[in-house]
Amino acid sequence: MPRNGELMGSSNQEFACPECQTTVVVDRGKGYLCPKCSNTFPVIDNIPVFSGQLDYYGEIKKDLMSNLLVAAEKVGYHEALRKYVKDPWVFRYAMDESRAKWIEIIPHSPETRVLDVGCGWGTNAIPMSRCVKEVVALDGTYERVKFVEIRARQERLPSVVPVVATALKLPFPAASFDVVTFNGVIEWLGLADKRVPPRVNQERAIREAHRVLKPGGKVYIGIENRFSLRYWLGQADDHSFMRFTSLLPRWLADAYCRWRTGEPYLTHTYSLNVCRTLLTGCGFADVESYFPWPTYRNPDRIVPLRKEAIVSLLQQQLVGEGVLSRRGVYLRMLKVITQIERQGRMCHSFCFVASRPH
């Protein structure tokens, strides 16, 4: 039997009630109980569930995901993906571990404990677990967490701890982790509670990260730039999938999305300066900014967000590129703009690392 608040399994991770932050106790071996407010939390197939609503979100339909999970147990997760995921983009999204290249820019060691918020298919949690002590893979969708659990088990990575919960109410005691990651997560949090403005949800999640980090711990955020040059050139927004929505005033983007889709515009991204303000306003300090190429999603390189580093990277990408090719024109435009404004304010996406002060 695990000790009070411990995960049923090999981890020593303690849990806390997401409502009152009291350490939970094992409830007759079936789940967890908050001794203060009497909330109960089940353990489903060895996965603690701290979210009351098990809504499904994913790149493939729920019934297809359910079939994929069954197949993953029988033939292995990799073969199951090949069988059920026919979209090459989704397959790469689920399998390409270059998504976790940001590990190179954040301090870590074999003693580091990491919380991966919005773990998705595990393309951050799995590679991270090979170089740190433990990774808690957290997501609000049970099926995604179950896939990560299967993937980690089949790869013999017991240091991955799967948990279902919301980023807005993390089920952990204060000062539990050395690193908290939000890789492509912050911009989606507007959908977590549609009753409030998206930034309220985003700030709640970042403050929760601050709470569960140890003093001196690091938060990592990967996110698109609201004012990316690609958007000015007509590329569809990475989240609304419509052109120019991130560039418009919020009220106008909201009205446009409601007219086109019937849904409000809630996937807010920000400029470089506002991203930094978001972190410092939630208590973080020593904010470091980086330019991931081509994006934070699957970067080949990550360099400091400074003129010299960005221009050098872009110049290398231009080698052999046709003068009039679409990619060549984009690279040259971004290079010239960066040389003028000097900070990379129109790069497509950013990576940030910030510290919880001691």
C-alpha positions in Angstrom: 0.0 0.0 0.0 1.4 3.4 -0.9 2.1 6.0 1.8 -0.4 8.9 2.1 -0.6 10.9 -1.1 1.7 8.6 -3.1 0.9 7.3 -6.6 -0.1 3.7 -6.8 2.9 2.4 -8.5 6.7 2.9 -8.4 6.7 6.7 -8.1 7.2 8.6 -4.9 5.1 11.5 -6.3 2.8 13.0 -3.7 -0.5 14.5 -4.7 -2.6 17.3 -3.3 -6.3 18.1 -3.7 -6.6 20.5 -6.7 -9.3 22.4 -4.9 -7.7 23.1 -1.5 -4.1 21.9 -2.0 -4.3 19.5 1.0 -2.2 16.4 0.6 -4.5 13.5 -0.3 -4.6 10.1 1.2 -5.2 6.6 -0.3 -8.9 5.9 -0.3 -9.4 2.2 0.4 -6.9 1.3 -2.3 -9.3 2.6 -5.0 -8.1 6.2 -5.4 -7.4 9.3 -3.4 -9.3 11.2 -0.7 -8.9 14.8 0.5 -9.1 14.7 4.3 -10.1 18.4 4.4 -12.8 18.8 1.8 -13.7 15.1 1.3 -13.2 15.2 -2.5 -12.4 11.8 -4.0 -10.2 11.1 -7.0 -10.2 7.7 -8.9 -7.3 5.8 -10.2 -8.3 4.4 -13.6 -6.0 1.6 -14.9 -3.2 2.9 -12.7 -3.6 6.5 -13.8 -4.7 9.0 -11.1 -7.5 11.2 -12.4 -7.9 14.6 -10.7 -10.2 16.2 -13.3 -13.9 16.0 -12.8 -14.7 16.2 -16.5 -13.1 13.7 -18.8 -13.7 15.7 -22.0 -11.9 14.4 -25.1 -9.5 16.5 -27.1 -7.2 15.0 -29.7 -5.8 15.1 -33.3 -7.9 12.1 -34.2 -11.5 11.2 -33.3 -12.2 9.6 -30.0 -13.4 6.3 -31.3 -10.3 6.0 -33.5 -8.1 6.8 -30.5 -9.9 4.1 -28.4 -9.2 1.5 -31.1 -5.6 2.7 -31.3 -5.1 2.2 -27.5 -6.5 -1.3 -27.7 -4.1 -2.1 -30.6 -1.2 -0.5 -28.8 -1.5 -3.0 -26.0 -1.5 -5.9 -28.5 1.0 -5.0 -31.2 2.9 -2.1 -29.7 2.2 1.6 -29.8 4.4 2.3 -32.9 2.5 -0.2 -35.0 -0.8 1.0 -33.7 0.0 4.5 -34.7 0.9 3.3 -38.2 -2.4 1.4 -38.5 -4.7 4.1 -37.2 -3.0 7.5 -37.9 -3.0 8.0 -41.7 -2.3 11.8 -41.7 1.5 12.2 -42.0 1.4 15.4 -40.0 -0.4 13.8 -37.1 2.0 10.8 -37.2 5.0 13.0 -37.0 3.4 15.1 -34.3 2.9 11.9 -32.2 6.4 10.4 -32.9 9.0 13.1 -33.6 11.0 13.6 -30.4 12.7 16.7 -31.8 9.8 18.5 -30.1 11.8 18.1 -26.9 15.0 19.7 -28.2 14.4 22.6 -25.8 15.9 20.4 -23.1 19.2 21.7 -24.3 18.5 25.2 -23.1 17.3 24.4 -19.6 19.4 23.2 -16.6 18.7 19.6 -15.7 20.5 16.6 -14.2 19.7 12.9 -13.3 18.1 14.3 -10.1 15.7 16.7 -11.9 12.0 16.2 -11.5 9.9 17.6 -14.3 6.2 18.3 -14.8 5.1 18.2 -18.4 1.8 20.1 -18.6 -0.2 19.1 -21.7 1.8 16.0 -22.4 -0.2 15.1 -25.5 1.3 12.0 -27.2 4.4 12.0 -25.0 6.9 13.6 -27.4 8.3 15.7 -24.6 7.9 13.4 -21.6 9.5 10.3 -23.2 12.8 11.9 -24.3 13.0 14.0 -21.1 12.6 10.9 -19.0 15.8 9.5 -20.4 17.9 12.2 -18.9 16.1 13.2 -15.7 15.0 11.5 -12.5 11.2 11.6 -13.2 8.7 13.2 -15.5 5.1 13.6 -14.5 3.1 13.6 -17.8 -0.1 15.5 -17.2 -3.0 16.2 -19.6 -6.7 16.9 -19.4 -7.6 14.1 -21.8 -7.5 10.6 -20.4 -6.9 8.9 -23.7 -3.8 10.9 -24.4 -2.4 10.2 -20.9 -3.2 6.5 -21.4 -1.2 6.5 -24.7 1.8 8.0 -22.9 1.5 5.4 -20.1 1.5 2.6 -22.7 4.4 4.2 -24.6 6.5 4.6 -21.5 5.8 1.1 -20.3 6.7 -0.5 -23.6 9.9 1.6 -23.8 10.7 0.5 -20.2 10.7 4.0 -18.8 9.3 3.8 -15.3 10.3 7.4 -14.6 7.3 8.6 -16.5 4.3 9.2 -14.2 0.9 9.6 -16.0 -1.7 11.9 -14.5 -5.0 13.3 -15.7 -5.7 16.9 -14.4 -6.2 20.4 -15.6 -3.4 23.0 -15.9 -5.5 25.5 -14.0 -5.6 23.4 -10.8 -2.5 21.2 -10.5 -2.8 18.3 -8.1 0.6 18.7 -6.4 1.9 20.2 -3.2 4.0 23.4 -3.4 7.6 23.1 -4.4 7.3 19.7 -5.9 9.3 20.1 -9.2 12.5 21.4 -10.6 11.1 22.2 -14.0 7.6 22.8 -15.4 7.0 22.8 -19.1 4.3 24.3 -21.3 5.2 23.3 -24.9 2.5 24.5 -27.2 0.0 24.6 -24.3 -0.5 28.2 -23.1 -2.3 29.4 -26.2 -4.9 26.6 -25.9 -5.8 27.4 -22.3 -8.5 29.9 -23.3 -10.6 26.8 -24.1 -10.3 25.4 -20.6 -12.8 27.8 -19.1 -14.8 29.8 -21.6 -16.5 31.9 -18.9 -13.4 34.1 -18.4 -11.0 35.8 -20.8 -8.2 33.6 -22.2 -5.5 35.5 -20.4 -7.1 34.8 -17.0 -6.8 31.1 -17.7 -3.2 31.5 -18.9 -2.2 33.4 -15.9 -3.8 30.9 -13.6 -1.8 28.1 -15.2 1.5 30.0 -15.0 0.8 30.9 -11.3 0.1 27.2 -10.6 3.5 26.4 -12.2 5.1 29.0 -9.9 3.4 27.4 -6.9 4.6 23.8 -7.6 8.1 24.8 -8.6 10.9 24.6 -6.0 12.7 27.9 -5.3 15.1 28.4 -8.2 13.1 26.0 -10.4 12.6 26.8 -14.1 9.5 27.1 -16.2 9.7 26.5 -20.0 7.2 27.9 -22.5 7.1 27.3 -26.3 4.5 29.4 -28.1 3.8 31.1 -31.5 4.4 34.8 -31.9 1.2 36.8 -32.3 2.9 39.1 -34.8 4.9 36.5 -36.8 6.0 37.6 -40.2 4.4 34.5 -41.6 1.0 35.7 -40.5 1.6 39.2 -42.1 2.4 37.3 -45.3 -0.9 35.5 -45.2 -0.2 32.1 -43.5 -3.2 30.8 -41.6 -3.1 31.2 -37.8 -1.8 28.0 -36.2 -4.8 27.8 -33.9 -7.9 29.4 -35.5 -6.7 28.1 -38.9 -7.8 31.3 -40.5 -5.7 34.1 -41.9 -4.9 37.3 -39.9 -6.9 36.4 -36.7 -3.8 36.8 -34.4 -3.0 40.2 -36.0 -6.5 41.7 -35.6 -7.6 43.5 -32.4 -9.0 40.8 -30.1 -12.7 42.1 -30.4 -12.5 42.0 -34.1 -10.9 38.6 -34.3 -13.6 37.3 -31.9 -16.4 38.7 -34.1 -14.7 37.3 -37.3 -14.4 33.8 -35.7 -17.9 33.8 -34.5 -19.1 34.8 -38.0 -17.0 32.1 -39.7 -17.2 29.3 -37.2 -19.8 30.1 -34.6 -17.2 29.9 -31.9 -15.3 32.8 -30.1 -11.6 33.5 -30.6 -9.9 32.0 -27.5 -6.5 30.8 -28.6 -4.6 33.9 -27.8 -0.9 34.3 -28.5 1.2 37.3 -27.7 4.0 39.6 -28.8 7.5 39.1 -27.4 7.2 41.9 -24.8 3.8 40.7 -23.6 5.0 37.1 -23.3 7.8 38.4 -21.0 5.3 40.5 -19.0 3.1 37.5 -18.6 5.9 35.6 -16.9 7.1 38.4 -14.7 3.6 39.3 -13.8 3.1 35.8 -12.4 6.1 36.0 -10.2 8.9 34.7 -12.5 12.3 36.3 -13.0 15.4 36.1 -15.2 13.3 35.5 -18.3 15.5 34.2 -21.2 14.1 34.3 -24.7 15.1 32.0 -27.7 14.4 31.6 -31.4 13.5 28.0 -32.4 14.0 27.2 -36.1 11.7 26.5 -37.9 9.3 26.5 -35.0 9.2 25.4 -31.4 7.1 22.4 -32.4 9.9 20.4 -34.0 13.0 22.6 -34.0 16.2 21.8 -35.7 18.0 24.6 -33.8 17.3 26.9 -30.9 19.4 30.1 -30.5 19.2 33.1 -28.2 16.7 35.7 -29.3 19.3 38.2 -30.2 20.0 39.9 -33.6 23.4 38.3 -34.2 22.3 34.8 -33.4 19.1 35.1 -35.5 20.7 36.7 -38.5 23.5 34.0 -38.5 20.9 31.2 -38.4 18.9 32.7 -41.2 22.0 33.3 -43.3 22.8 29.6 -43.0 19.3 28.7 -44.1 19.7 30.9 -47.1 22.7 28.9 -48.5 21.6 27.3 -51.8 18.1 29.0 -51.6 16.8 30.5 -54.8 16.5 34.3 -54.8 12.9 34.2 -55.9 11.8 31.1 -54.0 9.0 31.7 -51.5 11.1 30.4 -48.7 14.1 32.5 -49.8 12.0 35.7 -49.9 10.6 35.0 -46.4 14.1 34.3 -45.0 15.5 37.5 -46.5 12.6 39.6 -45.2 12.9 38.2 -41.7 16.7 38.7 -41.8 16.4 42.4 -42.8 13.6 43.1 -40.3 15.6 41.5 -37.5 18.7 43.6 -38.4 16.6 46.7 -38.1 14.6 46.0 -35.0 17.4 43.9 -33.3 15.2 41.6 -31.1 13.5 39.1 -33.3 10.0 40.5 -32.7 8.7 38.9 -36.0 10.1 35.4 -35.6 7.4 32.8 -36.0 7.7 31.4 -32.5 9.5 31.8 -29.2 10.9 29.7 -26.4 11.1 31.1 -22.9 12.9 29.9 -19.8 12.3 31.8 -16.5 13.1 31.1 -12.8 11.1 31.0 -9.6 13.0 33.3 -7.3 14.6 31.9 -4.2 
